[in-house]
Amino acid sequence: MLTNERQNKIMDFLKEHKTAVVRELAASLYVSEATVRRDLKEMQKMGLIERSHGGAILPENAEEISIFVRMNKNAKEKERAATNALREMARFPFRSLFVDSSSTALALAARMELNYKTVVTNNLQTAMQLSKKPDVNLILLGGSVQFNTNSATGSWTARQLKDFSFDLMIASCAAVIGDEAFERSLDQKEIKRAAMERSARRLLVADSSKFSPQAHGTYRLAALSDFDCVATDSPPPEALLGKGIRFSF
């Protein structure tokens, strides 16, 4: 069994049982306890789990997958979606921009032409990327920062957005279910909703994995038709065509 497959099974076990000991994980996966310990050590470094005496538990914010994991997942697809998003941004002249905490938006950050524009984000990694660019008026929202998300979250973060008016919002989502976008985290959903309400135009960037039946999210963000455009890397499911949703792929 490959390492990624093994770690996915460990996560599935923890999501169901909330806690696990090394011995039972080794037995269920048919591997040695030493192998499980190595997996748990790696998963802890990625912020996926917390170690306990003899095993592991899920952290409180486990549904929000570590951005360091998300950055490397479907990287090529995200880059293609980002390329399509950049083309769409040229259609939406803007002076102010909100960028969410998604890894997809992070893929866009280094490629944006943002001279003399105001950019607001709650993502520490995105802020670091944009801080390297000259002549960008960069604003980082404050809030509670979790290791997993590497972004500011919470009700205070959402309230800060009421003091802004954006020409454009760039966001992603955890999953597309039917014709709606969903999030895994209630905090992230509330922040993105607040930004949507303060934005004249909204661009959703979602690679094809977000349309997969395996993608999941608990909290409804918005209907896809609430966005001016949905940029992705390949044609969306046929069932979504002809529903008044504008796609770029």
Secondary structure, 3 states (H helix, E strand, C coil): CCHHHHHHHHHHHHHHHCEEEHHHHHHHHCCCHHHHHHHHHHHHHCCCCEEECCEEECCCCCCCCCHHHHCCCCHHHHHHHHHHHHHHHCCCCCCEEEECCCHHHHHHHCCCCCCCCEEEECEHHHHHHHHCCCCCEEEECCCEECCCCCEEECHHHHHHHHHCCEEEEEECCCEEECCEEEECCHHHHHHHHHHHHCEEEEEEECCHHHHCCCCCCCEEEEEHHHCCEEECCCCCCHHHCCCCCCEEC
